[in-house]
Amino acid sequence: MAHELQERYSGLIDEKLRATLVTKDNYIFNNRYEGNPKSGKVKIPVRDTEVAVRDYSKANGLSLQSGSTTYLDLDLNKDKAVNEIIDGFDAAAVPDGIIAERLDSAAYGLSADIDAESIKCLEDSGTAVSDTTAVTGSSAYAAVVALRTAQSKAHVPKEGRWLIVSPEVYGTLLLDDHFIREGDLSQEMKNSGAIGAIAGYAVYESERLSEDVEMIAGHPNWCHRVEEWEVPVAIKQLTNTYIGASAVQGRKIYGVKVSKPETVLIKRSA
């Protein structure tokens, strides 16, 4: 029963994370890997080119060609935990309402931390574009199109491109006629947490960008994040100096990596 509760509580937090993260799995980051995350390191597959299509000879067939998929190490070096006391209740007697409130709070805290660390990785690992002129109402669309052009030259697939913008840039885009607002998006794009679209990008807003970063453009193919519950979430009875008290406890490890810096573009302002 205790094991089932751990899985359920951890699952509830993961569900909340999927709903609240700006940097969502499968939209901003991919979570493909091989290995056991609890070991602290996994292998992530990275493919730079598509499978080659060549002319076929009925007489001679077609020679085999090696694929270009490589595997990079991803360290799960982010180690985060929750450990919050619930005073006045033994572990077995904590009301469901209090458990729900603490799990919700834990999910919010983890979400903020994971978003901040993930965006920092994008900023630190991506490629800064040369244009550092601050975005204005008259230049916003041109700045986004410049990112689009640079990504196309880097052979980034058009499907799945994303753009994370600061609140200030989002406010500017809202006044631009090229911007497709949230109400006009497809249901799938809304489910991803996108708040709009422009120039082929799904747009996401984050207040966690560095002060001089206006926009980050990327694609999940080369942005990797792997998470694992090192210690699943549980309501634990406290002992020793704590009498009649329990705590929500859990520990999650994760790692973040950009495998191809030229596919993640950073637009800064001077």
C-alpha positions in Angstrom: 0.0 0.0 0.0 2.8 2.4 0.9 4.5 1.7 -2.4 1.3 2.4 -4.3 0.8 5.7 -2.5 4.4 6.7 -3.4 3.6 6.0 -7.1 0.3 7.8 -6.9 1.7 10.9 -5.1 4.7 11.1 -7.4 2.4 10.7 -10.4 0.1 13.5 -9.2 3.1 15.8 -8.9 4.4 14.8 -12.4 0.9 15.5 -13.8 0.9 19.0 -12.2 4.4 19.6 -13.6 3.3 18.7 -17.1 0.5 21.3 -16.7 2.6 24.1 -15.2 6.0 23.9 -16.8 6.8 26.3 -19.6 9.6 24.1 -20.8 7.4 21.1 -21.4 8.6 17.6 -22.4 8.0 16.7 -26.1 7.4 20.4 -27.0 10.5 22.3 -25.7 12.6 19.3 -24.6 12.7 15.7 -25.7 13.1 13.0 -23.0 14.5 10.2 -25.2 17.3 8.2 -23.5 18.8 4.8 -23.0 20.0 3.5 -19.6 18.9 3.9 -16.0 18.4 7.5 -14.8 18.9 6.4 -11.2 22.5 5.7 -12.1 23.0 9.4 -12.5 23.9 9.2 -16.2 22.1 8.2 -19.4 22.8 8.1 -23.1 20.8 10.4 -25.3 20.5 9.7 -29.1 21.4 12.5 -31.4 21.0 12.3 -35.2 22.4 15.2 -37.3 21.1 14.0 -40.7 18.2 12.1 -42.1 18.5 8.6 -43.6 20.1 9.0 -47.1 17.8 8.2 -50.0 19.8 7.0 -53.1 19.2 5.6 -56.5 18.5 1.8 -56.5 20.0 -0.6 -59.1 17.9 -3.7 -60.0 21.1 -5.4 -61.0 23.4 -4.5 -58.1 21.0 -3.6 -55.4 22.0 -0.9 -52.9 25.0 -0.9 -50.7 24.5 -0.5 -47.0 25.3 2.8 -45.4 26.1 3.6 -41.8 23.6 5.8 -39.9 24.7 9.0 -38.3 23.0 8.6 -34.9 25.5 9.2 -32.1 25.0 8.9 -28.3 26.0 11.6 -25.8 26.2 11.3 -22.1 23.6 13.3 -20.1 24.4 13.7 -16.4 21.4 13.9 -14.1 23.2 16.4 -11.9 20.3 18.4 -10.7 19.2 16.9 -7.3 16.1 18.5 -5.8 14.0 17.5 -2.8 10.9 18.4 -0.9 10.7 17.9 2.9 7.9 19.8 4.5 6.5 19.2 8.0 2.8 18.5 8.6 2.5 19.3 12.3 -0.2 17.7 14.4 -0.8 14.7 12.2 0.6 11.2 12.2 1.4 10.0 8.7 -1.5 7.6 8.6 -4.0 10.4 9.8 -3.2 13.3 7.5 -6.4 14.5 5.8 -6.7 14.1 2.1 -7.2 17.9 1.7 -3.9 18.6 3.4 -2.1 16.0 1.3 -3.5 17.5 -1.9 -2.5 21.0 -0.8 1.1 19.9 0.0 1.5 17.9 -3.2 0.2 20.9 -5.2 2.7 23.2 -3.4 5.6 20.7 -4.0 4.7 20.5 -7.7 4.7 24.3 -8.0 8.1 24.6 -6.3 9.6 21.9 -8.5 8.1 23.4 -11.6 9.7 26.8 -10.9 13.1 25.2 -10.2 13.0 22.9 -13.3 11.9 25.8 -15.6 14.6 28.1 -14.2 17.4 25.5 -14.6 16.2 24.4 -18.1 16.0 28.0 -19.4 19.5 28.7 -17.9 20.8 25.7 -19.8 19.3 27.0 -23.1 20.8 30.5 -22.5 24.2 29.1 -21.6 24.4 26.5 -24.3 22.7 28.2 -27.3 24.1 30.5 -29.8 23.6 34.3 -29.5 22.6 36.1 -32.7 24.5 39.2 -33.7 21.5 41.6 -33.6 21.3 43.1 -30.1 19.0 46.0 -31.0 16.0 46.0 -28.5 12.8 44.7 -30.0 10.1 47.3 -30.7 6.7 47.2 -32.1 8.0 48.0 -35.6 10.9 45.5 -35.5 9.5 42.5 -33.6 8.3 40.5 -36.6 11.5 41.1 -38.5 13.5 39.9 -35.5 11.5 36.7 -35.3 11.8 36.1 -39.1 15.6 36.5 -38.8 15.6 33.7 -36.2 13.4 31.6 -38.5 15.8 32.1 -41.4 18.9 31.3 -39.3 17.3 28.1 -38.0 16.3 27.1 -41.6 20.0 27.5 -42.6 20.9 25.3 -39.7 18.6 22.6 -41.1 16.2 22.8 -38.2 12.8 21.1 -39.1 10.0 23.5 -39.6 7.6 21.3 -37.7 8.0 21.7 -33.9 9.9 24.9 -33.7 9.3 26.9 -30.6 10.0 30.5 -29.4 10.2 31.5 -25.7 9.8 35.2 -25.2 10.0 37.6 -22.3 6.8 39.2 -20.9 7.9 42.5 -22.6 8.3 40.9 -26.0 5.0 39.0 -25.6 3.3 42.3 -25.0 4.8 43.7 -28.1 3.8 40.7 -30.2 0.2 41.0 -29.0 0.1 44.3 -30.9 1.5 42.8 -34.1 -1.0 41.8 -36.8 1.3 38.8 -37.7 0.8 37.3 -34.3 -1.8 34.4 -34.0 -3.4 34.7 -30.6 -4.1 31.8 -28.3 -7.8 31.7 -29.1 -7.0 30.9 -32.8 -4.5 28.1 -32.1 -5.2 24.4 -32.7 -6.2 22.4 -29.7 -2.9 20.5 -29.8 -0.9 23.7 -29.6 -3.0 24.9 -26.8 -2.4 21.7 -24.9 1.4 22.3 -25.3 1.0 25.5 -23.3 1.6 27.8 -26.3 0.1 31.3 -26.0 0.4 32.2 -29.6 2.2 31.6 -32.9 4.2 33.6 -35.3 6.4 32.9 -38.4 6.0 29.2 -37.9 6.9 29.2 -34.2 4.7 28.1 -31.2 5.2 31.0 -28.7 5.7 30.5 -25.0 6.2 33.3 -22.4 8.5 33.1 -19.4 9.5 35.6 -16.8 12.6 33.5 -16.1 14.6 34.6 -19.0 17.7 36.6 -18.1 17.2 40.4 -18.1 19.0 40.9 -21.4 17.4 37.9 -23.2 14.4 38.8 -25.3 13.8 35.5 -27.2 15.0 32.0 -27.4 14.3 29.9 -30.5 14.8 26.2 -30.6 13.5 22.7 -31.5 13.1 19.7 -29.2 15.3 17.5 -31.4 18.4 18.9 -29.9 17.1 20.0 -26.4 17.2 17.1 -23.9 15.9 16.6 -20.4 15.6 13.4 -18.4 13.9 13.3 -15.0 13.5 10.5 -12.4 12.2 10.2 -8.9 15.3 9.1 -6.9 13.0 8.8 -3.8 9.3 8.8 -4.7 7.0 11.2 -2.8 5.5 9.9 0.4 4.0 11.1 3.7 6.6 10.0 6.3 6.2 9.7 10.0 8.7 12.0 11.9 10.4 10.7 15.0 12.9 11.9 17.7 12.2 15.5 18.5 9.0 15.7 16.4 6.0 14.3 18.3 2.7 13.7 16.4 4.1 15.1 13.2 4.8 13.9 9.7 6.2 15.3 6.5 5.9 15.3 2.7 9.2 14.0 1.4 10.5 13.2 -2.1 13.6 13.6 -4.2 13.9 14.1 -7.9 17.0 14.1 -10.1 17.2 15.5 -13.6 19.6 16.6 -16.3 19.4 19.1 -19.1 21.5 19.4 -22.3 21.6 21.1 -25.6 23.4 18.8 -28.1 23.6 21.1 -31.1 24.1 24.8 -30.0 23.6 26.3 -33.4 19.9 25.1 -33.4 19.1 27.1 -30.2 19.3 30.9 -30.9 19.4 33.5 -28.3 18.2 37.1 -29.1 19.7 39.5 -26.5 19.4 43.3 -26.2 22.4 45.4 -25.5 
